[in-house]
Amino acid sequence: MNGIINVYKPSGVSSFQTVNKVKKLLGADKCGHTGTLDPLAEGVLPVCVNQATKFADYIMDSEKEYVAELCFGKKTDTMDKTGSILEERPHCKIDEEKFRKLLENFTGDVNLKVPSYSAVKLNGERAYKLARKGEIEDAGYRTSKIKELELLSFEFPVVVLRIRCNKGTYIRSLIDRLGDESGCLAYMRGLVRSSNGIFHMKDSFSIEEIEKCIENGDYSFMKNVNDILNWPVAVVKDEAVDALMNGNAPDKHGYLKLPLEQGDNFFIENLKSEILAFGRKMKRSRKPIKVVKVFKNKL
C-alpha cells in the first residue's frame, strides 16, 4: 500500500499526532507529512504512505494557501493566541484604508522572523525547546515569497487574510510583523491551510472519514504518486531492469521510451507499467537519467 492522502488536520492536535493516527489506521510501515501545521492550525496536511514518503520533498515544494485571523492589540511570545503576552496596546487603532496600504508592502520577497517557538533546528536542537529554557528570543530570519495577500474582512480588532506563499513561510511571523508596522501590535488568532499544491481542503479527509472508508474496504482516499506529481515516464527494456534495481542507470539504449523533452524529473517504469524508480535528467552525460530512488517493492 503506497500513496498520498489529503488529510484534514483539526486544530488542537499536532501534525505528528495526525500522521501517527493515519499510520495506525492503515497498519503502514512508514508515514510522513509534507510540511508541518502548528497545533493551533487546521486544514490540509498531505500524508505520504510507505514508499510514497520518498516523494515528500517534491510535494513539499508546492505552493501553499492560508486563511488567517489577525487580532490587533497584543504581542505574544509565540506570535499566536497560545502564547504569553509580551506587550499590549489596547487603545491603538488603525483604519481599513491604512491597513490595506500597509499590505501592499508585503508581497514578493519578505524577510520574516523564524519564530522561537517552532520546530526548526538550531545546533541540532528544536528551537521551541531552547525557547522554553529561555535561551533564545528568535530563531533567525528567513526570506519568504508572498505571492498574494488579500484582505477578506476588516472588523477591528480582527482581520481575516488570504495568503498564497511558498513553502517554509511562517504566517504567524507575517502577522507579528504586520502588527509591529501598524503600530498596534498583533497576534494570530486562527489559521487554516486551505490548499497545498493540488490538495484542497474541500477534498480532504478527516481521520474519522478515513477510518470509516477503511471499515468499508474503500481506499479511494489514497492517491497514486504518479497521479499527484504528473511526471513524464521513461520505460526501460527488460534487459536493463536488474541493473536499474541495483541503482545503475541505463544508457539511452536501455530505454524503450525516453521523453527527455517533457521535463526534468521522471518515473522509470518497466514494460508492465510498474514504477521501479525515479530519476533526474542529466545534461551532457552518457546516461540520460540519474537514478534518485529505487523501489524494491514496485509502486
C-alpha positions as CSV (number, residue, x, y, z in Angstrom):
1,M,0.0,0.0,0.0
2,N,1.7,3.2,-1.2
3,G,0.2,6.6,-1.9
4,I,-0.7,10.1,-0.7
5,I,-3.7,11.1,1.4
6,N,-5.2,14.6,1.6
7,V,-5.8,14.6,5.3
8,Y,-7.7,17.3,7.2
9,K,-5.9,18.1,10.4
10,P,-8.1,19.7,13.1
11,S,-7.0,22.5,15.4
12,G,-5.6,21.3,18.8
13,V,-3.6,18.3,17.6
14,S,0.0,18.2,16.2
15,S,0.9,17.2,12.7
16,F,2.9,14.3,14.2
17,Q,-0.2,13.0,16.1
18,T,-2.2,13.2,12.9
19,V,0.3,11.2,10.9
20,N,0.6,8.6,13.7
21,K,-3.2,8.1,13.6
22,V,-3.1,7.6,9.8
23,K,-0.2,5.1,10.2
24,K,-2.1,3.1,12.8
25,L,-5.3,3.0,10.8
26,L,-3.6,1.7,7.7
27,G,-1.1,-0.6,9.5
28,A,1.6,1.2,7.4
29,D,5.3,0.7,7.9
30,K,6.1,4.3,7.3
31,C,4.1,7.6,7.0
32,G,5.2,11.2,6.8
33,H,3.7,14.6,6.1
34,T,4.8,17.2,3.6
35,G,5.0,20.2,5.8
36,T,4.2,20.9,9.5
37,L,1.0,22.6,10.6
38,D,1.2,24.1,14.1
39,P,-1.2,22.6,16.6
40,L,-3.4,25.7,16.5
41,A,-3.8,25.5,12.8
42,E,-6.2,23.3,10.8
43,G,-6.6,22.3,7.2
44,V,-4.7,20.4,4.5
45,L,-1.9,18.0,5.6
46,P,-0.8,15.7,2.8
47,V,0.4,12.4,4.3
48,C,2.7,10.1,2.3
49,V,2.3,6.3,3.0
50,N,5.1,3.8,2.8
51,Q,7.2,4.2,-0.4
52,A,5.4,7.4,-1.3
53,T,7.4,9.0,1.6
54,K,10.3,9.2,-0.8
55,F,8.5,11.8,-2.8
56,A,7.7,14.0,0.3
57,D,10.3,16.7,-0.6
58,Y,8.9,17.1,-4.1
59,I,5.4,17.6,-2.8
60,M,6.6,19.9,0.0
61,D,7.9,22.3,-2.7
62,S,4.3,23.1,-3.7
63,E,2.7,26.5,-3.2
64,K,0.5,26.9,-0.1
65,E,-2.6,28.9,0.6
66,Y,-3.8,30.0,4.0
67,V,-6.7,31.9,5.6
68,A,-5.5,33.6,8.8
69,E,-7.2,35.6,11.6
70,L,-5.1,38.6,12.9
71,C,-6.1,40.2,16.1
72,F,-4.7,43.7,17.0
73,G,-3.7,45.0,20.4
74,K,-1.3,42.4,21.7
75,K,2.1,40.8,21.0
76,T,2.8,37.2,22.3
77,D,6.0,35.2,22.6
78,T,4.6,32.5,20.2
79,M,3.1,35.1,17.9
80,D,-0.3,33.4,18.3
81,K,-3.1,33.2,20.8
82,T,-1.4,30.3,22.7
83,G,1.5,32.4,23.9
84,S,2.3,34.6,26.8
85,I,1.5,38.3,26.3
86,L,4.7,40.4,25.9
87,E,3.1,43.8,25.3
88,E,-0.4,45.3,25.0
89,R,-1.7,48.4,23.2
90,P,-5.4,48.3,23.9
91,H,-6.1,51.9,22.8
92,C,-4.3,51.8,19.5
93,K,-6.4,51.7,16.3
94,I,-5.7,51.5,12.5
95,D,-8.4,52.0,9.9
96,E,-9.1,49.7,6.9
97,E,-7.6,52.1,4.3
98,K,-4.3,52.4,6.1
99,F,-4.1,48.7,6.7
100,R,-4.8,48.0,3.0
101,K,-1.9,50.4,2.2
102,L,0.4,48.5,4.6
103,L,-0.4,45.2,3.0
104,E,1.0,46.4,-0.3
105,N,4.5,46.3,1.2
106,F,4.2,42.6,2.0
107,T,4.1,40.9,-1.4
108,G,7.1,39.5,-3.1
109,D,10.2,38.6,-1.1
110,V,9.6,39.4,2.5
111,N,12.1,38.9,5.3
112,L,10.4,37.3,8.3
113,K,11.5,36.1,11.7
114,V,11.6,32.4,12.3
115,P,9.5,32.0,15.5
116,S,11.4,30.9,18.5
117,Y,8.5,28.5,19.3
118,S,8.9,26.5,16.1
119,A,10.3,23.0,15.1
120,V,13.3,24.4,13.2
121,K,16.6,23.1,14.5
122,L,19.4,25.3,15.9
123,N,22.7,23.5,16.5
124,G,20.8,20.2,16.5
125,E,18.1,21.1,18.9
126,R,14.5,22.2,18.2
127,A,14.0,26.0,18.6
128,Y,10.9,25.6,20.8
129,K,13.0,23.6,23.4
130,L,15.6,26.3,23.5
131,A,12.8,29.0,23.8
132,R,11.2,27.1,26.8
133,K,14.6,27.2,28.5
134,G,14.8,31.0,27.8
135,E,17.9,30.5,25.7
136,I,16.6,32.3,22.5
137,E,14.2,35.1,21.6
138,D,14.0,34.2,17.9
139,A,15.4,31.6,15.6
140,G,16.9,34.0,12.9
141,Y,15.3,35.2,9.8
142,R,14.1,33.7,6.5
143,T,13.1,35.2,3.2
144,S,9.6,34.1,2.2
145,K,7.9,34.7,-1.1
146,I,4.4,36.1,-0.6
147,K,2.6,35.7,-3.9
148,E,-0.8,37.0,-2.9
149,L,-2.0,38.8,0.2
150,E,-5.7,39.6,0.2
151,L,-7.9,41.3,2.9
152,L,-11.0,39.2,3.2
153,S,-12.6,41.1,6.1
154,F,-11.8,44.0,8.4
155,E,-13.7,44.3,11.7
156,F,-11.3,45.9,14.0
157,P,-9.6,44.4,16.1
158,V,-10.0,41.3,14.0
159,V,-8.8,41.0,10.4
160,V,-9.1,38.0,8.0
161,L,-6.4,37.5,5.4
162,R,-5.8,35.1,2.5
163,I,-2.2,34.4,1.8
164,R,-0.6,32.5,-1.1
165,C,3.1,31.7,-0.4
166,N,6.0,29.4,-0.9
167,K,7.0,26.6,1.5
168,G,8.5,27.5,4.8
169,T,6.5,30.7,5.3
170,Y,5.5,31.3,9.0
171,I,2.1,33.0,8.8
172,R,2.2,34.0,12.5
173,S,5.5,35.7,11.8
174,L,3.9,37.7,9.0
175,I,1.1,38.7,11.3
176,D,3.5,39.7,14.1
177,R,5.4,41.9,11.6
178,L,2.1,43.5,10.3
179,G,1.2,44.2,13.9
180,D,4.6,45.9,14.5
181,E,4.5,48.0,11.4
182,S,0.9,49.1,12.0
183,G,2.0,50.3,15.4
184,C,-0.9,48.4,17.1
185,L,0.8,45.0,17.6
186,A,-1.0,41.8,16.6
187,Y,-1.1,38.1,17.1
188,M,-2.5,35.2,15.1
189,R,-5.9,34.1,16.4
190,G,-6.6,31.3,13.9
191,L,-5.1,29.6,10.8
192,V,-6.5,27.4,8.1
193,R,-4.3,25.9,5.4
194,S,-6.8,25.8,2.5
195,S,-4.5,24.3,-0.1
196,N,-1.1,22.7,-0.6
197,G,-0.3,22.4,-4.2
198,I,-3.1,20.3,-5.9
199,F,-4.6,19.4,-2.5
200,H,-7.6,21.4,-1.4
201,M,-9.5,21.4,1.9
202,K,-12.8,20.7,0.2
203,D,-11.4,17.4,-1.0
204,S,-9.6,16.5,2.3
205,F,-10.5,13.5,4.6
206,S,-10.8,13.7,8.4
207,I,-9.4,10.9,10.5
208,E,-12.9,9.7,11.2
209,E,-13.7,9.6,7.4
210,I,-10.6,7.6,6.7
211,E,-11.5,5.2,9.4
212,K,-15.0,4.7,8.0
213,C,-13.6,4.2,4.5
214,I,-11.2,1.5,5.7
215,E,-14.0,-0.3,7.5
216,N,-15.9,-0.4,4.2
217,G,-12.9,-1.6,2.3
218,D,-12.8,1.7,0.3
219,Y,-9.3,3.1,-0.2
220,S,-10.2,5.7,-2.8
221,F,-9.0,8.4,-0.4
222,M,-5.4,7.4,-1.3
223,K,-4.0,8.8,-4.5
224,N,-1.1,7.3,-6.6
225,V,2.1,9.3,-6.6
226,N,2.2,9.4,-10.4
227,D,-1.3,11.0,-10.4
228,I,-0.1,13.7,-8.0
229,L,3.2,14.6,-9.5
230,N,2.3,14.0,-13.1
231,W,5.9,13.5,-14.2
232,P,6.8,12.0,-17.6
233,V,7.5,8.3,-17.8
234,A,10.6,6.6,-19.1
235,V,10.3,2.9,-19.9
236,V,13.2,0.6,-19.5
237,K,13.8,-2.6,-21.6
238,D,13.6,-5.9,-19.7
239,E,17.4,-6.5,-20.0
240,A,18.1,-3.2,-18.2
241,V,15.8,-3.9,-15.2
242,D,18.2,-5.8,-13.0
243,A,20.9,-3.2,-13.3
244,L,18.4,-0.5,-12.6
245,M,17.1,-2.2,-9.4
246,N,20.7,-2.1,-8.2
247,G,20.8,1.6,-8.7
248,N,22.7,1.5,-12.1
249,A,21.0,3.9,-14.6
250,P,20.8,2.6,-18.2
251,D,22.3,4.5,-21.1
252,K,19.9,5.6,-23.8
253,H,19.9,2.2,-25.4
254,G,18.4,0.7,-22.3
255,Y,15.2,2.6,-22.7
256,L,12.2,1.7,-24.9
257,K,10.7,5.2,-24.2
258,L,12.7,8.2,-23.2
259,P,10.8,11.5,-23.5
260,L,13.6,13.8,-22.2
261,E,12.0,16.9,-23.7
262,Q,9.0,16.6,-21.4
263,G,10.6,17.5,-18.1
264,D,13.4,17.2,-15.5
265,N,12.1,14.5,-13.2
266,F,11.0,11.1,-14.4
267,F,9.2,8.0,-13.3
268,I,11.1,4.9,-14.6
269,E,8.7,2.0,-15.4
270,N,9.1,-1.5,-16.7
271,L,7.1,-2.9,-19.6
272,K,4.3,-3.8,-17.2
273,S,3.8,-0.1,-16.3
274,E,5.2,-0.7,-12.7
275,I,7.2,2.2,-11.3
276,L,10.7,0.9,-10.5
277,A,12.5,4.1,-9.7
278,F,12.5,7.8,-10.3
279,G,15.3,10.0,-11.6
280,R,16.5,13.4,-12.8
281,K,17.5,14.4,-16.3
282,M,21.3,14.7,-16.8
283,K,22.8,17.0,-19.4
284,R,25.9,16.0,-21.3
285,S,26.0,12.6,-19.8
286,R,26.2,9.1,-21.3
287,K,23.4,8.1,-19.0
288,P,20.4,10.5,-19.7
289,I,18.7,10.0,-16.3
290,K,20.3,9.9,-12.9
291,V,18.5,7.4,-10.6
292,V,17.5,9.1,-7.4
293,K,15.5,6.4,-5.7
294,V,14.8,2.7,-6.5
295,F,11.7,1.0,-5.2
296,K,12.4,-2.6,-4.1
297,N,8.7,-3.1,-3.9
298,K,7.3,-1.8,-7.2
299,L,4.8,1.1,-6.9
